[in-house]
Amino acid sequence: MNFLKFRNNKKSVISIVGFTLAWIFSLLSVALNCNMPSKIARIAICATDSNNGDIVVTGITADKGTDSEDRRSFGEMQLSGSWKIDKDNNKLICSQYESDAKALIEMRDASTVDIDFESSENSGEAEIYINDKLVDRVDLIENSGETIIDKQYNLSYPKVEILTYILYAFRAIALIGLFIMLLFGYMSFKEFIRNKTKINLFRLKSGLITGFFVAISFVLLCTVFQNYIYQNVYKDSVNLTITATGQKSEKALANHIRIRNILVNGAEYDFTKIQLQGGWEYNTVDHLIYVYDPTQPVSFTTNIDNIRTIEIVYVEEVGSGIFNVAIDGKTVAVVDSYKNCKWDNDSKVYKVSQLINPYSSYKVLAIIFVLFTAVGYLLNKNNKYYKLFNYLKYLDLSVILAFVTYFFIAFMQNENIGDVFEWMCNYQSSFANGFCIIALLNIAVTAIFNKNYRGFLVLSIISMILLTVNYFKIQFRDVPLLPWDFMLISVAGSVVSRFKFTPSIGFILALVIFIVIVVLIKFATKKVNVDKIKLPVRLVTFIVSSAFLVIYAFTFLFNTSINLFEAQKFYSENGFVLAFAESMQYINPVDEPSNYNEATMNEIANKIKNSVQETNGVKPNVIVLMSESFWDITRVKELGFKEELFPTYRNLQKTSLTGELLTNVYNGGTVNSEFEAITGFSVAYLPSEYMPYQRCMRPDFYSINSFLKSNGYDSLAIHPFEKTNYNRSTAYEYLGFEKTLWEDDFDENADRMRGYISDHALTEKIIEEYKNHKKESNSPWFNLSVSMQNHGGYWESTLDSNKKVNVDDSAFTETSRGSIEDLATGLHYADLALGELIDYFKTVDEPTVIVMFGDHMSNAGQIGDTLLDQSSLIAESDYDLSGFGKDTNDTNAHNIYEQRRVPFMAWSNYKNVNKNCGTLSVTQLLPTVLSEYNSIMPSYFYYLKNAQSILPACASGIFVNKDGTCDFVSNMNEEQKKQYEEYWLIEYDYIFGKNYLKNIFDYNIE
């Protein structure tokens, strides 16, 4: 083959054409800087000077053409002038006319918007603007006879001219051209290198051309993607502005903003350089900048030099609001720092400069050309390097195909290419880590099949299957695919058959494009000449890539603590590949006990069977109420109350079954106490980050509900919050609950307290559901209700002044006293709601048992001035008292004991039991109560009840002796150690082991 013949070769022509198209179109797209307009409508509400009355908005709802409507939060709106949010009544109010005052919100992809106005004699006139065009005037005072006026508006979007579509297509064409160029470039290389008859001059040319070609490819790559990955070239300095908007989401209890850290190029920024104003303050003890409950936007600005990246680390919790981040006056993010938890830290990274932009310096361009040209020449100078080059080409193609797979994984997860690029920019570390995993996997798989395409095909098929399962699981569970879900594959069919799936157009499009690309690459790779790699080389490649993957996993992936309480957010931020890989560290969270074997478990089985006692077989209605953060705050002697805080509890202490529970959680972790109470299994044996409802649930999981259901009971679980919270929707189904009620099942006007459905409303719902049950069935009834009213954090701003419980003290600052009063008020009204429930069932003829207990203690107050910091309840403690998840060792077991004690009480309408049970484990609560009231219960619960004589309570690394004293688990006597290990053997066998005790955990009455 001569040079002229090669030049006429089709491969070369296609390569050159692809290269030319990519270069031209990418330059055009960059020059024109065209962006496809988004379907966003801006809706503005303004008051007029007519009548000069109030404008009150009670709700804004977007209709996107789906079955459900999107009710928007007032906290998302941009407010100016006299517009304010009435937090207590969840209304948007403009009290007086101002020419520049408006309430603005953006709607994406919505077809209509509904705006609900409240009319009264004091109302005025409102103007509605859509995309800066006046569409309506609403005279509210003319409709003073109405309470709510519902106005609906059709949303229109600007038409896109054909030229804009063409310009927007340039970038897509450039990507296609780049792809063609890379593939057919390999064909050209093959032609050059295989030609052994040419003179050295031509070999020199081939090397130079190779290097030149790769250099051009690199520059082209930078050109195509520069608008996505380059925001600014290195800047000498920027002005960083953080603004607390004074707004919050609907569920947030306050709008506090706390900035924990500002990292500049990865290093901590000195907060003392910032001139704070407008209510922003610097806490030197806890090293954070904060502003509490601002009523209007307040900002601070600081100038930062020599900057490449800025990372804002902020506090997330239930009392946090919304803040803006601006760089050089341009808003780069609006952050909602609310999170349904105690204090947690999150961060946002903003790239002021990213990778090297070759267009920023001609020197950079020159270095690239020289470097790649030299490398190309050295690799191709003579044919003895051909095998090396062929192997490098083999690895290179594996990495390129891995990137294609990885990109489409992200595409299928986000269903939008724009969101993919945004994620790549905002979470570069997660993107890079995920790509490393896919690249190493693809190299290893390719080494097995000895063909680049085969490895790519296998990885693509697996990815498509996993992403499809992940998509549908999110659709009906609101939880992504997790590694341990594969343990339930045997029951997946029966579960899936009960649901109807409706894939979105975006997901179908992503899946179809992925399949088309996979097919096209098959034909394209046929033209890429990569010789087969010999078996020894492939074997070494497989071993090395696998070894790197294992080292990478255990060095980087499995050494990080991850938040699976919000699994969907975790997957969204980290990408499916990285999130799934990091989750794998929890597949086997515990080691098998050393004495775990069939013989030992048979002995324990006999012991459990022998624990069963005769019962009169009463089948009462059983209502179990777990009260959020319910504990006896009067134990803190520094506090004084003018009235009895717990009238119902004090009365039950004199007449009914009461006691205290030693919990495994403090200031959070509600779901763990719930799991322990209804299953009898303790989380003390599990890793601290392990959440049973998320991790070990399977169909027909053992619980008191499943037992009662198998013995003729009907059941109901109520939790007046989101069903995705702690994965309860799935857990309740696996625990056998026939019916579940969530926050959405309560009337929208249901009584609320502190922003949550109140315990009074929950009591009314329990009574209502009981009445409905009796209309349809004569079966006994089991109800598990988990309240929300007293959920932390606690702030004076969430208090209802008409219900406020005053604290008589002088040991706390005004801010902390307000927080403590918020906690005390919630506890008081939880106690009153229990009294309402008992009063109703006193009138019911059917035997009924009501059990109430607290899930954990909660602290209140400011950092350094909390309820427990200033009290004598905890003395000289090394244990963390802030209650925000930090665990430290305490040299005094009594201090831990004082932080883990919550009350329980039980009442029945058919048997009087006046007894103080002392301190029990949460796992022993229902065995004790059901036994005292002669109710049926499973054999395992009899075993737990009998074991109290040896180990009354054990949790949080401590245990309680029969005389009421406490000590660390390490100081148990031999009998106690044996019982403690026996508990673990039983739990391990059922959750992780071989189920030697399968016959014990059936649901027949013993």
N, C-alpha and C positions, 0 to 999 in steps of 0.2 A: 504494500500500500504506500503510495507516495503522498506527499504533503497536499498536492492539489486534490487527489482523490479523497483524502480525509476531510479536506475543507468542504467538499460537496456531500459528505456523508449526512444522512438525515438526522442522525443524533446530534451532530454539531449544529446543524441548522436550527433544530428545535431548542437546543441549549442556548444558542445566541439569541433567538427570538424571545425565549423566556426571560433571559437576562435583560434584554433591551426593554421589554414591556414592564418588567418589575422596576427597572431604574427610572424610566420615564414617568410611569404612573405614580410611583412613590414620591418623586420630586414634585409632581403636580399636586398631589394630595397634601403634601407638606406646605407648598407655596400657597395654595388656596385655603388651607386650614379649615376645611369644611367639616361641619358636624351635623348629623341628622337631628332635626328638631324633635324633642320629646313631646309626648302627648300629656302636657301639663297645663292645667287651667288654674289661674289665680283668681280666687274669690275674695272680694273685699266688702266688708260691711262698714258703712259710715253713717253717723248721725247727721241730721240736717238741723238748720236753725229754726225750722218750722215747729212750733209748740215748745221747742226746747225741753222736751221731756226725756225720760229714761228710755234707753234701748236695752232690752233684756233678751238674750239668746239662751235657750235652754238645751239646744242640741243641734249638731251638724252631722249629717249622714251622707255618705257617698254610695251611689249605686253603680256597681261595675258590671251589671248584667248577669251576675251569678245568683245563686240561691240565697246567699247571705249578704247583709248590708254591712258597710264599714262605718261604724260610728266613730267619729274623730274626737280626739281629746283636745280640750281647750288649751292644754299645755303645749300643743304643737304650733299654736298660732303666734304670729308676730303682731304684737299689740303696741299701739302708740297713742299718745295723748291721754285722754281720760278713760280709755278702755281698761277694765280690771276684771280679774277672775274672782268670783265669790266662791271660795274653797268649800265653805260649809254647805252651800246649797248646789254646788256644781253648776253655776251659771256664769255667763259672760255679760258684763254690764258696762254701759257707757252712760254716765250720770249727767253729763253736760256736753253741749255742742262745742267742738273745736275744729277749725277748718282742716287741720292736718291729722285729725284723729281717725284711725281706722283699725279694724281687726282683719288681718290677712291670713289666708290659709291656701296651700297649694293642693290640688287634686290631680292624681296621676291615673290616666286610663279610665276615668269614671265617665259614665254617660249622663247621669243626672246628680244633682245635689239637693238635699232637703234641709231647709233651715227652719227651726222651730223658734218662734218669737213668743214672748209672754206679753199679753196686753193688760193694761190697767188704766185707771183714770190719770195716772201720772206718766203714761207712755208718750213717746214722741213719734217722729217719722224717721225711717231708715232708708238708705239708698244701698242697692246691691250692684256691685261692679264685677263683671267677669272679663278677665284679660283687659282691664282698664276701660271697659266699655260699660256705661250705665245701662242696666237691663230692667230695673224695677225700682219703684218707690213704694214703701209699705207704710201706710198711715195707721199706726197701731191704735191711736186713741179713738178712731172711728169704730173700732171693733172692741170697745171697752167691755161689752157684755161677754166676750169670749175669754177663756183662760189661756189657751195656746193657739197660735196661728201657725199653720204649717204651709210653708212656701216651697215649691219645687221649681228648679231651673234646669233646663237642658244645657249641657256643656258642649261647646264647639271648640275646635282646635284649628290653628292656622294651617291652610293648605300648603303643601310642599310643591314647589315648581319642579318640573322635570329636570331642569339643570341641576338642582340641588341633589336629586337622586343620582344623577350621573356623577357629580363630584364626589358624593358619598361612596359611590361604587369604586372609586379609584383605589382606595385603601384595600378593599377586598381583592381587586384585580392585582394589585401589587403583591399581596400575599400569595396569590395563585402563581404569579410569575416567579416569585422567589422560590416557591416549592418546585416548580418545573425546572428552574435553573439548577437547584441543588441536585435533583435526581439525575437529570441528564448531564450535569457536570461530571458525575461519576463515570458516565459512559465515555465522555471525552478523555478523562484521565486514563481509562482502561485502554483506549486506542493508542494513546501516546506511549504508555508504559510497555504494552505488549509488543510494540514494534521494535524488534531487535536488529533490524537491518539498517537502521538509520545511523548516520554519523554522529559523533559526539556533540557536534554543534546542535543537532536537533534534540539530543538528550538534554543539552543545556537549555534549549528553548522550552522543552516540556517541563523542566523544573521551574523555570521562571514563570511560565504560563500558569502552572499549578499554584505557585505562591501568589501571583498576581490575582488569580481567580478567587482564591480564598480571602485575600485582603479586600477585594471588591465586595465579596459576599458579606463580610463583616460590616463594612460601611453601609451596604444596602440594608442589612438587618437593623442597624441603628436608625437608618432613615425611615423605614417602614414603621417602627415601633416608637419613635422618639416622642410622638405626641402622647403616648400612653405612659412611658416610663421616665420621661424627663419632664420635670415641671419647671425647674430653674437651673441655670448653670450656677456653680459655686458662688455664693454671695458672701460679701465681707460682713454684712450684718443685716438683721431683720428686726422689725418691731413685732413682738408677740403680744396679742391682746386676748385676755380671757374675760368673758362677760357672763356673770350670773344673771339670767334673764328674769328672775322673779317668778318663773313658771314651773309647773311640774306636771307629771302624768296623772291620770285619774286615780290610780291606786297609791300614789306616793302620799305619805302622811305629812310631809313638809317639803320645802324646796331648798334645803341646805346644800351648799357646795363646798367640798373639801378637796384641795389639791395636795396630794401626798408628796409629789415630787415632779420636777421638770428635769428631764435628761437631755442634755445638749451633746450631740455626737456620742451618746452613751454615757456621759459623765454627769454627775449631779450638779445642778445649777444652784448657785448661792442665793437663797431666798432674801438675804439681807440687802441684795442689790436692787430689789424691787421696791419702788415707792408705792405703797398701798394706799387706797383711798376708797371712799364710798361705802364703808362698812367692812371692807376686806381687812383681815387681821392675820398676824403671824403667831402661831403657837410654838414657842421655842422649845417647850418640853417634848411635844409629840412631833415636832418638825413637820408642820403642815400649815398651808394657807387656807383660810376658811371665811365664809360669810354665812350667817344663819338667817334663814327665812326672809330674804330681801323682798320688799313690796314692789320694787321697780328694778329695771336693769342697772347693775353696778359693774364697773370694769376696772381692771388694772392693766397697764402696759409696761413692758420692759424691753430694752434694746439688747439684743444678743449678738455677739461678734463671732466671726469664724465658724459659721454654722453650716452643717450638712443635713442633720436630722434633729427633729425635736420630738420627744416623747413625753406626753402628759400622763402622769399617773394620778388617778383620782379615786376617791372613796365611793363605792356603791353600797347602798343600803336603802331601807324602806322610807327613810326621811330625806332622801336626796332629790334634787330637782334637775333642771335643764340649764346647761351653759353652752356658750359659743366659743369657738377658738378661731381667731383671725390672725393671719400673717400678712404684714404690710397692708393692713386695712381690708384684706380680702378674707371673707369667712370661708374657712376650709372644712369646718365641721360644726354640727349642732348635736350635742351629746346629752342624752337622757341618762343621768347617773342613778336613776331608781333601780333597785333590785330587791326582790323579795327575800331578803336575808338580813343578818346582822352585818357588821362592817366587813366589806370585802374590797380588794383592790383590783382595778382594771386599768388599762392604759390604751391610749391612741397614739400612733406614730405618724408624724407628718414629715414628709421628705422635702426638704428645701432644696437639696441637690442629691442626685442619685448616682447612677453609673456615669462613667466618663462619656461625655458627648463628643464624638470625633469632630463635629462641625464647630466646636468651640475653639479649636486650635489646629492650625495647619501642621504644627509640629507633631501632634498626635497622629494625624493622617499619615505623615511621612514615616513615622516609626512603625505604624501598622503595616504599611506597604513593604518596608525593608525587612521587617521581622518575618512576615509570612512568606515573602519571596525567598528569603534565605532558607527557611525551613523546607519549603517546597523543592528548592534546588538540591539541598542535601539529601532529601528522601528519594529523589528521582534521578540523581546524577548518573547512576548506572544500574543495571538490572539486578544486581545482587541484593539491593534493598527492596526488591519488589514484594517479597513475602512479608516484610515488616509493614510496608505501605498497605498491602492487602489486609493485614490484620487490623491496622489502625482504621482502615475504611470500614471493616466489619464492626468494630466497636463504635465508630462514629455513626454509622447507620442505625445501630441498635439504640444509641442515645437519641437520635433524631426521631425515630419511630416511637420511642418511649415518651418523648415530648408531645407527639401527636396524640397518643393515648391519654396522657395527663391533661392536656388542654381540653379534650372532649369529656373527660371525667368532670372537670370543673364546669364545662358547658352544660352537661346534663344535670349537674347539681344546681346551677344557678338559672338555667333556662334562658339566659340572656348573655350575648357575647360582651355587651358593655359592662355588665356586672362582673364578668370574668376578669376583664382587664382592670376594673376598679379593685377587685379583690387582690389581684397580682401586685398592684401598686401599694395598697394599704397594708397588706400582710405578706411582705416579701420574705420574711423569715419562714413563715409557714409554707409559702409557695416553694421556696428552695428546698426545705426539708422533705416535703412531699415528693418533689421531683427526684431527689436523690433516691428515695425508696423505689419509685417506679423505674428509674434508670437501672439500678442494681438488679431489680427483679427481672427486667427485660433482658439484660445481659446474661443472667443466669439461665433463664428459660430458653433464650436463643442458643446458648451453648449446648443445651440438651437436644434441640431439634436440628442444629447445624444450618439453619436457614433464618435469615433475618425476618422474613415475612411470617414464617411459622411461629416464631416466638412472639412477634407483634400480634398475630391473629389470636393466639391462646390468651394473651394478656388482655386483649380488647374484648374478647367474648366474656371472660370472667368479669371484667370491669362493667360491661353492659348489664350483665345479670345482677351484680351487686348493686349498681346504681338504680336499676329498675325496682329491685326489692326495697331499697332504701327509700325511693320515692313513694311507693305505695304504703310502706310502714308509716312514714310521716303523715300520709294522707289520712289514715284511719287511727293512728295512735299518737300523732304529734311528737313522736320520738324517732330519731334516726336508727338505722341498722347498727347494732352493736355486736361485737365478736361472740358474746355468749348467747345471742339469739339462735345460733346454729345448733345449740344444745336442744332446742325445742322444735327441730325440723320435723320430728315424727308427728307432731300435732299441728303443724302449720296449716295443713290442708283443711282441717276441720274449723280452724279459727278463721282463715281467709274466706271460706265459703259463706260466712255470715255477713260479709261486707260487699258493698258495691263500689267499684273503682271507676273514677272518671278522670283519666289522665288529661293534663292541660295541653293546649296546642303547643306551648313552648317546649314541654318535655318531649312530645311526639316529634316535633321538628328537630330537636337536638339528637334524639335517638336515630331518626332517619338519616340525618346528615352524617352522623357517626358511622352508620352502616355503609353509606355510599362511599365515604372516604376510605373505609377499610377495603372495600372492593376495588376502588381505583388504585390504591397503593399496591394491590396484588399485581396488577398489570404494569404499573410503573416500576416496581422492584425487579420485574423480569428483565428489564433493560439495564439494570445496575449490575455490572459484572463484579461480583465478589466471589472469588474461588472458595471452594469448601475448605474449612479449617480442619486440620488433622485432629484425630481423637485425643491424643495427649494434650494438645494445646487447648482444646475445648474443655477437657477435664480440669486443667489448671485454671482456666477462665471461670468455670463453674464454682470451683472451690474458693478461689480468691473473691469473686463477687459475693458468694454466699457468706464468706467469712466477714467481709466488709459490712454486709447487711446485718449480721448478728452483732458485730462490734458497734455498729451505728445505733442499733436498737437499744442495746444495754448501756451504751455510753450516753446517748442523748435522749432517746425516746422514753425509756422506762425509768428514768431518774427524775421525771417531772411529775408533779402532782396535778391532776386534771380535775376539772369541775364537771361531773356528770349529773349534778342536780339540774343543770340547764344544758342538757346534751345537744339540743338543736342549735343553740347559740355557739356551743363549742365546735360543732361540725361546720357551722357557717363561717366562723372566723378562721379555722385552721384548715378547712378543706376536707373532703371525704377521706382522702388517702392518709394524711397525717393523723387526723382524728381517730380513724379506725385503727391505725397502727398503734397509736399511743394507748388506746383503750385495751389493747391486747394484754397489757401488763397485769390486768385484773382478772384474766380468765381463770387462773388458779391462785386465788388470793391467800390461801392458807396451806400449811404443810400438814400432811397426814399425821395424826397422833401416833407416837411410837408403839403404843399398846393396842392399836386398832386392828382387830382380827375377828373372825367369825365366832371363835370360842368365847372371847370376852363379851361380844355383843349378845350372844345367847344367854349368858349369865345376867346381863342387864335386862334382857327381855323378860326373864322369869321374875326378876325383882319388880319390874313395872306391873306385870300381871298380878303379882301378890299384893300390890298396893291398893287394888280396887276394893272398895267397901260397899256394902249394901245401901241402897237408897230407896226412899219411898216413891221415886220416879216422878217427882213433880216436874212439870214442863211449864214454867212461868214465862211470861213475856220478859225478855231481857233487853234493857236499854243501857248501853255503855256510852258514856259521854266523856270524851277526852277534851279537857278545857285548856285552851291555849295559854301557856305561861302562868298557870294557876299555882300560886304558892302562898304560904302564910307570911305575908310581909310584916305582920305584927311581931314576928320574931326579932326584928331589928328594934332594939330597945330605944334607940335614939329618936324613933318616930312616935308621934302621939296623934290620936284621932279623937275627934269630939263625939263620934258615934261609932257603934259596933260595925266593923268593916265586913264581917262574915256572919250575919245573923243565922243564916240557914246552916252553915257548917257548925257553928257553936251549938245549935240545938241538936243536930245529928250526933255530935260528940257525946251528948247526954243520953240519947235514946236509940242510937243505931250502931251499925258496924263502921268503925273508922280506923284510921292508922296513917302511916306515912310510907312512901315508896322511895327507894334509893335508885336514882336514875343513872343511866350511862351518858347522859347528855346534859349540857348546861348552856343556857342562853341561845339555844337553837337545836336543830336535829330532831324536830317534832316527830318525824315519821319513824324514827328508831324506837321511841317509846310505844308508838302505836303498833308497830310490828311485834314487839316483845309481848304486849298485853294480849293480843288475839292469837298468837301462835305458841307462846310459852318458850320461844327460842331467844337467847340473849345475844345482843350485838357486842358484848364484852369480848367475845372470842374472835371477832372479825377486825380487819384493819380499820383504822379510823375513817378512811375515805370510802369505805365500802357501804353502799346503800342497798339494803336487802330488796326494797321495792323495785329498784332498778336492775338488780343483778341476779337474784336467785329465784325469782318468781317463776312458777310453771303452772300449767293447768292443774286444778284440784290440789293446790298447795295446802298443807295441813293448817287448820285454824279452828277456833271454837265455832266460827260461823259454819264451816263445812260440816263439822260434826252435828251441830243443831239442825242444819238443813237436811242432813241424811236421816234425821229423826223427826221429820214432819214439820219443821219450822219454815216460815217464810222470812225473808231477810231484806234489809235495806241499809245502805250506807249513805250518809249525808256529809258533805264537806262544802260549806258555802264559800268556795274559792274556785280557782281554775282547776279543771280536771287533769291538766298536764302537770300540776304541782306535785313533785316527787314521784311522777309516773303512777299516780293513784288510779287512774282510769283502767290501766292494765292490771295493776295489782289487785284491785277489788274484784275484777272479773275472775282472776285466778284463785282468789280466796273464796269464791263461791257466792258472792253477793248477786242476787237476782235483779236488783234494781239499785241505781245510784242516782243521787241528786247533787248538782253543783250550783255554783253561784247563779248561773244563767237560768236555773229552774226556780229561783225565787222571784217574786214580783219585783218589777223595777222600782216600785215605791216602798219596798220592804225596809223596815227600820234598820238604820245603820248607826254604828258607833265607832269613832276613830277612823272612819272611812271604810270599815268592813261591815258585813252583815252582822247584826248584833246577836248576842246570845238570846235575847228576848225573841227576836225573829226566828232564830233556830228552834227555840222551844215551841213556838207556835207551829212551825213546820213539822216537828216531831209529832205533836198532838194531831195535826191535820192528817198526816200520813197514817197514823195509827187508826184514826176513824175511817179513813178510806180502806185500809186493810180489813177492818172488821165488817165492812159492807160486802166484801168480796170473798172472805175466807173465815173459817173458824179455827184455823191453825194458829199455834202460838207464834209469836213475832220476836225476831231479833233485830235490833237496830244499833249500828255503830255510828255515832255522830262526832265529828271533829270540828271544834269551833275555831273562829278566826278573830273574834272581837278584840282580844287582848294581845294581838301580835305586835312585837317590837318593830321599830324603835318608838321611844316614848318622848313626846315633845308637848310643851304647854300649848302650842298652836293647834293641836288636834283635840283639845279638851272642849267639851260642851259645857259652857258656863252654868247651864241650868242643872247639870248633873254632877258637877265637880265635887270631889271629896277633898276637903282641906286637910293639909298636913300641918300639925302644930310642932314646929322644930326650929332650931337655930343652928344646926350643924352643917347646913348645906347652903350653897349659893342660890340666888333667886332662879337662875336657869335650871340648875339641878333639881330644885324643889318643884318647879313646874313639871319636869320630866317624871319625878317620883309621884306627883299627884295624878298624872296621866295614867301611870301604871296602877296606882291604888284605886282610881275610879273604875277602871276596867275590871279589876278583881272584885270590887264591890257589886257591880251590876251582873257579873257572871254568877256570883253567889245568889243574888235575887232571882235570876232566871232559873237556877236549879230549884229554888223554892216554888216557883210557878209550875214547874214540871211535876214535882212531887204532889202539890196541891191538886192538880188535875187527876193524877192516877190514884189518889185517895178515894175518888168517886167511881173508880173502875172496879167491877166485880172480879174480873179475871186476875189470877195471881201474877204479880209483876215485880220485877227487881230492877231498880235503877242504880247504876254505878257511875260515879263521877271521880275523875282523878286528873291531876295536872301532868303535863308532859315533861316539863322541866322548869327550873327556876330561871328568872330573867333579871338582869341588872338594869339600872336606870340612872340617868344623870350624865354629866359631861365627863370626858376622859380626865382622870385624876381627881374627880369629885363625884364619884358614883355612889350609889346607895351602899354598896358593900365596902367601898374604899373607906368611907367615913364611919362605918358601923363597928361595934365591938363584936359582931357576930363572927367575923374572921379575924383572928389575932396573929400577928407576926407571920404572915403567910408568904411563901415563895411562889404560890400559885397565882396565875394570871387572873386578875379580877375584872379586867375590862370586858370579858365575855365575848370577844370577837374571834374566837376560834383558836387562840394560841394556847397550846398545852405545855406546861412546864412541870418539873418535878416539885413536889411539896414534901417537906420533911415532916409534916404534921398531917396524919390521916384525918384527924378531926376537922381540919379546915376544908378538905374535899367533901367530907360528909355533910358539912353545913351548907355547901353549895349545891348539893344533889338531893335534897329532901323536898318532896312535894306531898301534899295531903291526898288521901282518898277517902271516900265515904260511900256507903251502900245502904239502901233503904228498900223495904218491901212492904206490900200491903196485905201480906198473908202470914208473916211470921215476925215477931219482935226479937231482934238480936241486939243487945246492948253490950258491945265489946270493943276494946281498943286492942288492935292486933299488933301494935308496935311498928317496927320498920320491916318492910318486905321488899323483895325484888319486884320489879314491874312484871316479870314473868310469873310471879306467884299471886298476882292480884286476883284474877278470875278463878283460879283453883280454890283460893281461900273463900271468896264471896259465894260461889256456886255451892261449895261444900257446906257453908254455914246456913244456907237457905234450902238445903236438901234438894238441889236441882240436879238433873242428870248432867254428867260431864264425862269426857273421854278418859281412858285409863292413864294416859300420860299426865293429865291434870291431877289425878289422884297421886301419882308419883311425885309431882312437884309439891303438892300439899304436904305429903309425908316428909319430904326432904327438908322442910322448914325446921324440923327439930334439930338438924345438924348444922344447917347453913341458912339462917333466917333471911339474910339479904347479902347480895354480892353484886357490885357494879363499880365502874370507874376505877378499877384497880384496888378497891378496898372491900372489906366485908364487915358484917355486923355479927357479933357473938350473941349467944342466947341471953346474956346479961345486959345487952344493949350497948356495950362498948364496941369500938371499931378499930380496925388495924389494916395494914396492907396485906394483900393476897399472899405475898411472899412469907408472911409470918403465920400462916394457917398451921393448925396441928394436923396430924396424919389423917384423922377421920374427915376433917374438913377438906383437906387436899384431895382425898379420894372422891368425895362427893363433887367437888369442883371439876375434877377431871372426868367424872362420869357424865356430868352435864354436857361437857364438850364432846365426848364420844357419841352421845345420842344426837346432838346437833350436827356434828360432822357427818355421821352416817346418813342422816336424812337429807341434808343439803348438798353435800359434796361426795359422799361415800357410796358404798355398794348396796345400801338399803337392806341391811341384814334385819332391821327392825320393821320391815314393811308391814307385817301383820299387826304390829302394835299401833301403827298410825292408820288403822281403818276407822270407820265411823259408826261402828255398831255399839250399842249400849253394853257395857261389860256386866 
